[in-house]
Amino acid sequence: MDAKAPKFQVGDTVVVKVYGTVGKITAVRQLEGGYFYVVNDREGLLAEQSLARLEEYDGILYKKEEVNIELKFFIGDIVKVKGYGGVLFKIVGFRTEIWRYAEDAWEDVIYEMVSIPKGEWLEADEDELLLIADAGQADSFVSRYQFFYPMKSSPLYQLVTSDLKTQEKIDHLLDMYNDYALLLNLFGDEAYRAMLEAVKMQIQVLSAHGGPD
């Protein structure tokens, strides 16, 4: 004996009764003698009794809106913020704000961050941020560019007082110099120029007085 025909067909407008939301049937499946339905191409199957035709539904209808927001930055990223010079910030959280009006609509992502190394709190939207290092590179970046910390905890001080051979120190300093030259070229911040001068001076000292190792 043939099974009864499905109550709904692809393209029918229905109400998901448990949510009061409206959608369209996008697929029909026959399982174990009954019919199940896919609504709006969503994962999962809905039984016939969980659906109703829109014109037959007498419950409360709820409008549902899907909002897709593309994040440009993520927790742990190191960024610079417009108007804050060479200060670096680490993103520690974010929130979304959804704005709806009769003739306009938009979404904002507000990023929450703390300054490095002082930990001062700041909030800014994504248009004010410039990515310096993503979360995966953040720890390595901060360890290399801690010149804003007290001198004795800076990589420059630790390098020149280390047990490395003179040529090894110079090689590391040249790497630092190239990195800071790139940052100065990208951002034009005078703090990077000062770091270039400090590194260059140390290279000159080691070259002149380091002696053979």
C-alpha positions as CSV (number, residue, x, y, z in Angstrom):
1,M,0.0,0.0,0.0
2,D,1.4,3.4,-1.0
3,A,2.1,5.8,1.9
4,K,-0.1,8.9,2.2
5,A,1.1,12.0,0.4
6,P,3.1,14.5,2.4
7,K,1.1,17.4,3.9
8,F,3.6,20.0,2.7
9,Q,5.5,20.4,-0.5
10,V,8.8,22.1,-1.4
11,G,8.1,25.9,-1.7
12,D,5.2,25.9,0.8
13,T,5.3,28.7,3.4
14,V,4.9,27.3,6.9
15,V,5.2,28.2,10.5
16,V,7.5,26.3,12.9
17,K,5.0,26.2,15.8
18,V,7.4,25.9,18.7
19,Y,9.2,29.1,17.7
20,G,6.4,31.0,15.8
21,T,8.8,31.7,13.0
22,V,7.9,31.6,9.2
23,G,9.9,29.8,6.6
24,K,9.7,27.8,3.4
25,I,9.9,24.0,2.9
26,T,13.1,23.3,1.0
27,A,13.2,19.5,1.1
28,V,10.9,16.6,2.0
29,R,12.2,13.3,3.4
30,Q,10.3,10.1,4.0
31,L,11.5,8.1,7.0
32,E,10.0,5.1,8.7
33,G,6.6,5.6,7.1
34,G,6.4,9.3,7.9
35,Y,7.4,12.6,6.3
36,F,9.9,15.1,7.7
37,Y,10.8,18.5,6.3
38,V,13.7,20.8,5.9
39,V,12.9,24.5,6.4
40,N,15.0,27.3,4.9
41,D,17.8,24.7,4.2
42,R,18.5,24.4,7.9
43,E,20.1,21.3,9.4
44,G,17.7,19.0,11.0
45,L,14.3,17.5,10.1
46,L,10.9,18.7,11.3
47,A,8.0,16.4,11.7
48,E,4.6,17.3,10.2
49,Q,3.0,18.0,13.5
50,S,5.6,20.6,14.3
51,L,4.6,22.7,11.3
52,A,1.5,24.5,10.2
53,R,0.5,26.3,7.0
54,L,0.8,30.1,7.4
55,E,-2.8,30.7,6.6
56,E,-4.0,28.1,9.1
57,Y,-1.8,29.2,12.0
58,D,-3.5,31.1,14.8
59,G,-0.7,31.5,17.2
60,I,1.8,34.4,17.7
61,L,4.3,35.0,14.9
62,Y,7.8,36.2,15.6
63,K,10.0,37.9,13.0
64,K,13.5,36.4,12.9
65,E,16.5,38.2,11.4
66,E,19.8,36.6,10.6
67,V,22.8,39.0,11.0
68,N,26.1,37.9,9.6
69,I,29.0,40.0,11.0
70,E,32.6,39.6,9.7
71,L,35.2,40.2,12.4
72,K,38.4,41.9,11.3
73,F,40.2,41.4,14.6
74,F,40.1,38.7,17.3
75,I,40.9,38.3,21.0
76,G,44.6,38.3,21.5
77,D,45.5,40.4,18.5
78,I,48.0,43.3,19.0
79,V,46.8,46.5,17.4
80,K,47.5,50.2,17.2
81,V,44.6,52.7,17.7
82,K,44.2,56.0,15.7
83,G,45.2,58.9,17.9
84,Y,47.3,56.9,20.4
85,G,50.7,57.2,18.6
86,G,53.0,54.3,19.2
87,V,51.1,52.7,22.0
88,L,50.2,49.1,21.4
89,F,47.0,47.5,22.6
90,K,45.9,43.8,23.1
91,I,42.3,42.9,22.3
92,V,40.7,41.2,25.2
93,G,37.0,41.2,24.1
94,F,34.4,42.6,21.7
95,R,30.7,43.2,21.5
96,T,28.3,43.8,18.6
97,E,25.7,46.6,18.5
98,I,22.8,46.2,16.1
99,W,21.0,49.4,14.9
100,R,17.6,49.3,13.2
101,Y,15.5,52.2,12.1
102,A,12.6,52.7,9.7
103,E,14.8,53.6,6.8
104,D,18.3,52.6,7.9
105,A,20.2,49.7,9.4
106,W,23.7,48.8,10.4
107,E,25.9,46.8,12.8
108,D,28.9,48.0,14.8
109,V,31.6,45.8,16.4
110,I,33.2,47.5,19.4
111,Y,36.6,46.1,20.5
112,E,37.7,46.1,24.1
113,M,41.5,46.2,24.7
114,V,44.2,47.0,27.2
115,S,47.4,48.9,26.5
116,I,50.8,47.3,26.6
117,P,52.4,47.3,29.2
118,K,50.3,49.5,31.5
119,G,47.0,47.7,31.0
120,E,44.9,50.8,30.5
121,W,41.4,50.0,29.2
122,L,40.2,51.3,25.8
123,E,37.2,50.7,23.5
124,A,37.3,51.4,19.8
125,D,35.5,50.4,16.6
126,E,37.3,48.4,13.9
127,D,37.8,51.5,11.6
128,E,40.2,52.9,14.3
129,L,42.4,49.8,14.5
130,L,45.4,48.7,12.7
131,L,46.6,45.1,13.1
132,I,50.2,44.8,14.2
133,A,50.4,41.1,15.2
134,D,47.7,38.4,15.2
135,A,46.9,36.4,18.3
136,G,49.3,33.6,17.2
137,Q,52.2,36.0,17.0
138,A,51.3,38.3,19.8
139,D,53.6,36.8,22.6
140,S,56.6,36.7,20.3
141,F,56.0,40.3,19.1
142,V,55.6,41.7,22.6
143,S,58.8,40.0,23.8
144,R,60.7,41.6,20.9
145,Y,59.3,45.1,21.2
146,Q,59.3,45.8,24.9
147,F,61.4,49.0,24.6
148,F,58.6,50.9,26.2
149,Y,59.3,48.9,29.4
150,P,61.9,49.9,32.0
151,M,65.3,49.7,30.4
152,K,66.6,46.7,32.4
153,S,63.7,44.5,31.3
154,S,64.0,45.5,27.6
155,P,65.3,43.0,25.0
156,L,68.0,45.5,24.0
157,Y,69.5,45.6,27.5
158,Q,69.2,41.8,27.9
159,L,70.9,41.3,24.6
160,V,73.9,43.5,25.1
161,T,74.5,42.1,28.7
162,S,74.1,38.5,27.6
163,D,76.8,35.9,27.2
164,L,76.5,35.8,23.4
165,K,79.6,36.5,21.3
166,T,80.0,40.0,19.9
167,Q,79.1,39.0,16.3
168,E,76.0,37.2,17.5
169,K,74.9,40.3,19.4
170,I,75.5,42.5,16.3
171,D,73.5,40.1,14.1
172,H,70.6,40.2,16.5
173,L,70.8,44.0,16.7
174,L,70.8,44.2,12.9
175,D,67.6,42.2,12.9
176,M,66.1,44.6,15.4
177,Y,67.2,47.5,13.3
178,N,65.6,46.2,10.2
179,D,62.3,45.5,12.0
180,Y,62.2,49.0,13.5
181,A,63.0,50.6,10.1
182,L,60.0,48.7,8.7
183,L,57.8,49.9,11.5
184,L,59.0,53.5,11.1
185,N,58.3,53.3,7.4
186,L,54.8,51.9,7.9
187,F,53.6,54.1,10.8
188,G,56.0,57.1,10.9
189,D,56.0,57.1,14.7
190,E,58.9,58.9,16.2
191,A,59.2,56.3,19.0
192,Y,60.4,53.9,16.3
193,R,63.0,56.4,15.2
194,A,64.3,56.7,18.7
195,M,64.6,52.9,18.9
196,L,66.5,52.9,15.6
197,E,69.0,55.3,17.1
198,A,69.4,53.3,20.3
199,V,70.0,50.1,18.3
200,K,72.4,51.8,15.9
201,M,74.4,53.3,18.8
202,Q,74.8,49.9,20.4
203,I,76.0,48.4,17.1
204,Q,78.6,51.1,16.8
205,V,79.8,50.4,20.4
206,L,80.0,46.7,19.9
207,S,81.8,47.1,16.5
208,A,84.3,49.5,18.0
209,H,84.9,47.9,21.4
210,G,83.6,44.4,21.3
211,G,86.9,42.9,20.1
212,P,87.3,39.4,18.7
213,D,85.5,36.5,20.4
